[in-house]
Amino acid sequence: MHDIVVKSTYGFLVIAIIAHILVLLWKPWLQ
């Protein structure tokens, strides 16, 4: 059970980091 929580937490962090990188890449195009 604890292993599932850890994996889901790391998965969420990876998705959040990728989302932030995509936002930073797209920001210059939006301006």
Backbone hydrogen bonds, N-H to C=O, Kabsch-Sander energy under -0.5 kcal/mol:
donor,donor_aa,acceptor,acceptor_aa,energy
5,V,1,M,-1.7
6,V,2,H,-2.3
7,K,3,D,-2.5
8,S,4,I,-2.6
9,T,5,V,-2.1
10,Y,6,V,-2.5
11,G,7,K,-2.6
12,F,8,S,-2.2
13,L,9,T,-2.1
14,V,10,Y,-2.5
15,I,11,G,-2.3
16,A,12,F,-2.5
17,I,13,L,-2.5
18,I,14,V,-2.5
19,A,15,I,-2.4
20,H,16,A,-2.3
21,I,17,I,-2.3
22,L,18,I,-2.5
23,V,19,A,-2.2
24,L,20,H,-2.3
25,L,21,I,-2.2
26,W,22,L,-2.2
27,K,23,V,-1.7
29,W,26,W,-0.6
30,L,26,W,-1.4
30,L,27,K,-0.6
31,Q,27,K,-1.2
